[in-house]
């Protein structure tokens, strides 16, 4: 079963407060964070060199550097040396958190060396959970998998489900770990009695609860208790689909005889990337669809049935999905997300007379005859440039990741700036997977600019901003007056809607206070429609919705209403209604299709001390307070910013 586990203040002793679990809140030393960034990126030579330098500076280290030295050795293939270092640390350190971390690192090394029984024997009798602050990258989900196996061997199946569920949640971009953890959840659930399943449902969350719910529903259906099965289905459908369990969801739909739904209620098709590289975004969209007033609620109140197809980000698979949905008799289709898959699906849907609403960024999908509800990057950047022009900002440095998105947005930004008060002084690229931006920011700091445009994710921007602060370059709102005595250099950070997400919403960013970016959706919007959506969404998914959840929510509500209408319930009627340019209220303002295209109107968001807020009109904010004497700006790696 374990064959898939394992792959790889004042200056003084370096240490972490062993009590708090959120590293952002415990005032971690500046020395620790670059080490964590190097390890998370798998830069083992870099980690070793940083550890060696700090060991010379801190001979009284209490074990943290020894732990990271051992992990660097493991990463570099020095398994014997790593094993000895981990074993010594378990015996010598006085800190419980480091001893526990060394134990998990040792167990991971044993699993990597095809010694799974030894790994489980090491963890036996120690039920402490993995301290994610002291693990790197894939070490995190793999440690949870090991703990799950250890608990299962000890007879605690529900505890094992909780641990494996955490591994599934922390799998990140590793599709193999996610798949292994998902399969293991269902294997464990199948061993529980009906009574144990009921108890587990009350304790578990996320993918683990979905797996337990699936097994319990099958049992209820087998016993003929259809009403109880349907009631449970209402509460676990979100967990099943949001964790990517499309196949098992389809199995339950078949057991519920939902394949007969076209004779009873409208049938809506959905094509999303639920596997492969785009699965994370696909599941975000899926969450909005699930929230659209009980799309998956069984019973008499249900007005539409949704059938999901996985595009796997493959155009041919998207085209076949349309064929299959046509055979089922769907009245309309939502999706796909990507340009290529949307083009393929749009062309096939047009041949078959099925109205399709794509959520693609590219307007090219309109050429297929499809409708589009998506973001408009040009409109967003024009709104941003219009807002900052004339406020003292004139010289913009473009700092972008070496990705197609970064290149496209940088070019578009330059085009939008033409003819305005803003001029691009230079364009500098960086490796988006890098963990250390010291040399990059050394180069950037020599340039003259008063604002910097970064088309990247919020986590990456926060990391870059912290490195810039180390060079005394700080964020400020445009037009802020600076004292002649001020030694810090202030620039305005500008971004795109890619900055959206929980990182800035929940924590703000010390080095980004005053930064501006456009957004097509404000989860804090005051409309009654939006407040109801946000409250319901947070209750179901435990997080605030973003723009893709909002767009998929509105697309589903629109097609549900049209499909249920006697006048527009057919494919032809829906197409005519969408083409009619009728405006309706939406959680992001209003929704209407003009020439088959709709995009939410962007607003400008500004980063504050405790999150972000929409600005109307733009108001300058104070920048972060100066650092205290002897305090050093720290680089915060994206892994430390996860909620």
N, C-alpha and C positions, 0 to 999 in steps of 0.2 A: 504493500500500500504506500510505502514511502519512496518508491523509486522515482517519483516526480519531485520529491522534496530535496532542496539543496542544489545550488548551482554556484552555478556559482552565486566691579567694585575695586578695591585696591588690588594692585598686582601682587599675587602671592601664589600659593598652590592652586593649580587649575582644578576646578571642581564644579559639579552641578548640585544644587539643592536637591537631595533625594526625595523630597516630599511632593512638590508641585509636579504635575505631569505635562503642563503646557510650556515648552521651552521659551516661547515668546514672552511669557509672563514672569519668568524667574530671574531676569537680569543676567543672562548668560554672558560670560566673558567674551571679549572680542576674539580671543585666541581659539575658542571652541568652534565658533560658527564656520570659519573657513575649513576646518578639519571635517566638519559634517558635510559641507558642500562638496569637498573633494571625494569623500567616501560615497555619497549618494550618486555622484557622477561616475563612479567606478574608476576614478583616477588614482590608482593605488601607488604609483611612483610619487605623484604629487603629495598624497597623504603621508607616505613614509618620510619624504623630505621635510614636510612641515612638522611632523611629530619629532623627528631628530633635532631640528632646530629648537623646538620648545623644550625638549628633554634637557638640553644643555642649559637652558635658561631657568628651568624649574626642576632641579634635582629632587625636590621634596614633593613631587607629584603624588597624589593619593591613589592613582591607579587608572585614571582616565586615559592618559597618554599611553600607558602600557596596553590598555584594551584596544586602542586604535592602532598601535604598532602591530599587535597580533593580527588584527583584521587586515592590515595592509599586507602582512606576510601571507595570509591565506589567499588574498586576491592575486598575489604575484606567484601563486603555485607552490609556496614554501610550506607545505602542509605539516611537516614534522615540527618545524620551528613554531608555527602558529599553535599547534596542539600543546606544546610545552608552555608557551606564554599564557594561553588561556587557562591551563591547569594551574599554573603558578598563581595567577591572579585570583582564582577561586579560593586558594589557600591563604593568600597573603593580605588581600585588601580587607579593610575594616568596614567598607561601605557595602550595605546590602544591595543597593541598586547595581553597583558594578559587579558584585559577585553573581547576581542573577543574570546580568547581561553576558558575563563570561560563560556562564553555564549554557545559555542559549547559543552563543557563538560556537562553543565546543560541540554541542549537539548538531548544529548545522554542518560543521566540518565533518563529523562522523557520518552524517547522511550523505554528504558529498563523496565520501570515501567508501560508499556502499556498505556502511555499518549501521543500518537503521535500528537494529535491536540494541546496540550499544547506546545510540542516541536516546532511545526511549528509556533505557535503564538509567541514564544520567538524569533525566527529567523526573523520573518516578519519585514520588514523595515530596516534590517541590511544585506547588501549584501557583507560584507567583507568575504573573502574566508578563509577556515581553514588554520591556520599556522601550518604546519606539524611538525615544531620543538617542538611544545608544546603539541603534541598528542602522544599517545602510540599505537603501534601495530594496531589492528583492528579499533581503534578510527579514524584513518586517512580515510579509505574508507567510513566508516559509516558517518563521518561528511560530506563528499562530497555528499553522498546519501541524507542526510537531506537537504543540501543546494539545491540539485537538485529539491527535492519536494517543497521546499519553493519557488524557482524561478518559477516552473510550476504553483503553486497556484497563483503567482503574474502575470501570463500571459507571462512570458519570457521562451518560450519553447526551443529556441535555447540555452539560457543560462543554462537551466536545462539539456539539452543534454551534454553541455560541462562539467558540474559538475558531472553528472553520468558517463560520459566517463572517467573522472579522477578517480572516484571510481573504475571503472573496471580496470584501469591501476594500481592502488595501492592496489588491492585485495590480492596481495601476494600469500600465500599458501591456502587462504580461497576459496575453490571452491564454497561454497554456496554464498558468497558475489559476486564473479565473475559472477555466474549464474544469481543472482538477478539483478545485474547491467546490464548484457547483455540483459536480457528480458525487462528491463525497457527502455533501449535505443530504442528498436523496438516499444514498446508501444507509446513512445513519438513521434517517427518519423512518425508513422501512423496518427497522428493528424495534421500534417502540410500539407498545400496546396502545389501544384506543384511549385508555385513561392517561397514560404518559403523554400522548400527543396533545390531549386537552391541556394538561399542565404546562407543557412546553410552549403552547400557543400563547399562554399568559406571560411567559418570561422572555421570549425571543423577539427579535426585531429583524427587519431587512430580509436578506436572502434566506437566512436560517428559518425565519417565520414562514416565508413562502414555501419552503420545502416541507416543513411540518404540516402546513395547511393543505398542501397538495395531497399528502399521504392521508390525512384525515378525511378530506373530501372524497377520495376514492373509497375509503371504508364506509362512509355514510351512504354513498351511492350504491355500493354493493349490498348494504342492508336495507335499501329501499327508502331511506329517510331523505327524500329529495328536498324537502323544505329546509332542513338543517344544513344540507350540503350547499344549497343556494345562498343561505344566510352567511355561511362561512366564506363562500366564494366572493361575496361582496367585500369582505375585509382583507382577503389575501391576494386578490387579482393584481393589485398595484405592486405588491412585493414580487410576485412571480414575473410580471412583465418588466418591471424596472430593473430587475437583476438579470434580464436577458433570457429568461426561461420560456422562450416562444413555443418550443416544441411541446412542453408540458402544459402550457396554457391552451394550445390547440387541442391537446388530448382531452382536457376537461371540457372544452367547448363541445367536442364531439360527444362526450358522455352526457352532457346536458341536452343533446340533440339541437344545439344551436345552428347546426348546418341546415336546419329546416326553417331558419329565421326569415328568409326572403318571402315566405308565404304569410308571415305574420307582421313583420316590421321592416323598415328600410335597412339595407345592408350597405355599409360604408367600407371601402378598402383603404388600407394604409400600407405604404411601402417605405421602409426605413432601413438604414444600416444597423442591424441589431447584432451583428458579428463583424469581425475584422477591425481594421484601423479606425473606422468611423463609428464604432458602437457606442462610445461615450456620448457623442452628440446625438446619436439616434435615440438613446434612452432619455436624454433631456427632452427631446420633442415628444417622446412617448408619454412622459409624465404629464405634459399639458393636455394631451388627448384623453388620458385617463381621468383627468380632473374635470373635463368638460361636462359637468352636470351628470355624473353617473353613467358614462358610456358603458361601463362594465357592470352596472348594477342589474342583477337578475330580478325578474318579477314583472308585475303589471305596469310599473312606472317606467320601465325601460322603453325608450322610443327609437333606438337605433342599435344595431349590432355592428361592431367593428371587426374586420378580419385583417390580421396582420401578415405581411409578407416581408421577409428579410432580403434586402438588396445586396448585402455584404459589400457595398460600395462597388459593385460590378454591373456595368451597363447591360450585359446580356441577361444577368439574373433579374435585373429590374424589368426588362422587357417581358421576360417569361412570367414575372409576377403579375403584370397587367393581363396577360392571357388567362392566367388562373383566376384572377378576380373577375374577369369578364364572364368566365364560365359559371361563376357563382351568382352572377347577376347583380353586382354592386351598382349603386346609383351614381357614385362618384368616388374619387381617389384623392387622398392627401399624401404628398411626398412625390418623389424622393427629396434628398437634401443636396447631393452633389450635382455639379453641372452635367457631367457625362451621363450619370444615371437618370437625371431628370430629362435630358434630351432623348434618351432611348425610351423611357417610359412615356414621355409626352407624345412622341411619334406614334407609338403603339396605341395609346389611348385615343389619339385623334382618329386613327384608322377604324377604331371600334366604337366611336361615338360616345366615349366616356369622359365627362368633365374631370379634369385633373388639376389640383392646386399644388404646385411645386413650392418648396420653401428654399429654393436655391438663391444664392447671391447674384447669379448671372441673369441678366435680362434675355440672353440668347435663347432661353427655354421658351420664350414667347413665340419664337419662330415656328415651334412645333404645333401651335394652336392651344397650348396649355395656358392656364392661368398661373400667376405667380404672386405669392404673398411672402415677401422677403425684405431683407435690409437693403438700403441704398447707400453704399459707401460714398459715392460722390455727393449726395445730398447731405450726409453726415459731415463730411469734411468741409463743405461749403458753409454749413452752419457754424462749425468750429472756427474757421478762418474769419468769417464775418464777425464773430463775437470778439476775437482778440485783436483784429486789425484796428489800428488807431489808438491802442491802449499802451503804447510804448514798446510794443514787441515788433521788431523789424527783421532781425537776423535769426534764421532758424537752422539748426543743425538737424539733419535726418539721421537717426541712429536706428538701424533696422536689422532684424534677423536675416540670415542668408536663406530665405525660404521664398517660395512663389508668392505667398500672401504678403510678406514683407516687401518684396520687390514691386508687386502690383500697387500696394497702398502708397509706397514711397513715390512712385511715378504719378499716381493720381493726386497726391498731395502737392507735388510740384506743379502739376497742371492747374490745380485750384488756386494756388498762390499767385499764379501769373496775373498781372494786372492789379494786384492788391499791394498793400503796404508791406507785405511779408516777402522775403526773398530767401531761398535756400542757399546757404553758404557752403555746404558740403554734405555728402552722403557717405556714411561709414557703416560697414556691415560687420556682423559678428556671428559666431557659431552659436546657434540657439541651445545646443547641448552643453556648452561650456559651464564650468563651475567657478572659474577664476577670471575676472575681467580687469585685473590690475593693469595689464599692459594696454588694453583697449582704452581705459579711462585716462591713463597717462597721455596717450595720443590725443584723445578728445579734449583734455583740459588745456592743451596749448592753443586751441582754436578760439576765435572770437565769435560768440553767439549769445543771444539773450533768451532763446527758447530752444527746446529740443523735442522733436517729434519722434515717438517710439511706437511703431505699429506692431505690438506684441501682446502677450497675455499679461494680466495684472501681476501674476507671480514673477514673471521674468522682469517686468518693469520695476517692481519693488527691489529685486536683487540688484539690477543695474543702478538704481537710485542710491542704494546703500554704498556701492563702490564709488559713485560720484561724490557722495558726502565725505568719503575718506580723502578725497582730493579737494575738500572744502567747497564743492559745488552743491548748492542747496536749492530746493524747490521754493517757488514763490508765485503767488497770483500775479497776472500781468498788471503793470502800472504801480506796483508797490514802491514807495519811496524808501530809499536805503540811506541810513546815516553815514556820514563821512567817516565815522569811527568804526563802522562795521567792517570786519575782516573777511567775512564770508562772501562768496560770490553767489548771487541769486540768478536763477534762470526759471523760466516757466516750462513745465513739463506738459506736453500735449500728446494725446493718444487717440485711439479709435474705440469703437464699441467692443473690441476684443478685451478691453480692460474690465469689462463687466464680470461680475462673479462675486463669490463670498469673501474672497481675500480682502478686497477694499471695503465691502459692505460691512463686514464684521469687525475689522480691526483698524481700518484706515491704514496709513503708512507714515511713519515719522518723517521719512525723507521725501514724501510726495505731497505734503500739505500745500494746498493751493493749486495743484495740478488740475488740468481740464481735459475732458474727453466727451465726445458726443455719445448719446445713447438713445435708442428708439423706445426704451421702456423704463419707467420709474416705478419700482415695486412699492414705493412709499406714496404713490399718487393718491390723492384724497377722494377720488370719485367712489361712489357707493359700489359700483360695478367692480372696480379694482380691489377695494378693500375686502369684498366678499371672496373674490378669487384668491387673494393672497392668504387670507385667514384659512380658507379651506385647503389650499395647497400646502401650507406649512403644517397643518394638522395631519395631513396624509403622508407627507414626505420628509418632514422635519427640517426643511430648509426653505428659504424664499425662492420664488420663481424668477427666471431670467427672461430675456426677450424671446428665445426660441420656445420656451414653455408657453409664454403668452400668445405667440403667433399660432402655435398648434392648437391651443385651447380655443382661440377665436375661429380658426378654420373649421374645427370640429363642430362648434356650436352653430356656425353658419350653415354648414352642410346638413347637420341634423335637422335644423328648422326647415330648410328648403325641402329635404327629403320627406319630411313628415307632412308637408302641405299638400292639399288636394290639387292645387293649381300648378305647383312646381315640383312635384314629387318624382317625376321621370328624369331620365338623363337629359332629354331635350329641354325640359322645364327648368332644370337646374342651370344648364348652360345659358338659357335665355335670361334667367334671373341674375346670374353673375355678370352678364354682359350689360345689364340694364343700369349699371353705375349707381345703384341705390346705396346710400350711405347709412351705416348703422353704428350705434355706440359700441365701443370696444374697451378693453382694459387698458389699452395704450392710446386711447383717445377716440378715434373713429376708424372705420374700415369701409372702403369702397374700392371697386376695381375700375380703373380708367384704362381703356385699351388693354383689358385683361391683366393689368398690373396694379398691385397695391403694395405700399411700403409705409410703415409707421413714421410719423413725423418725428425727427430727432430733437432732443433737448440737450442742453449742455449740463454736464455733471461736474461737480468740483469736489476734490478730496479734502476732507476736514480731519480733525484730530481723532474722531470716533466713527468714521465711515464716510459715505458720500451723500451728496444732496443735489437735487436739481436746482439750477439757478435761473431766476427770472425776476429782474435782470441780474446780470453778473455782478457779484459783490466780491471785493478783495478780502482774503482771509489772512490772518497772521501766519507767518511761517513757524516752524517748530522752534521751541526754545533752544538757545545755544547749549552746547555740551558743557557739562561741568568740568572743573579743572581735573586734568588727568584722564577724562573719559574719552574713549576712542569710538568712532563710528564703526558699526559692525555690519558685515555683509550677511544678509539673511537668505539662506538657500530656500528655494521653493518648497522643499520637503518639510520645512519647519512651519510653513504657512498653512498647512492643511488643517481644516477644522477638526 
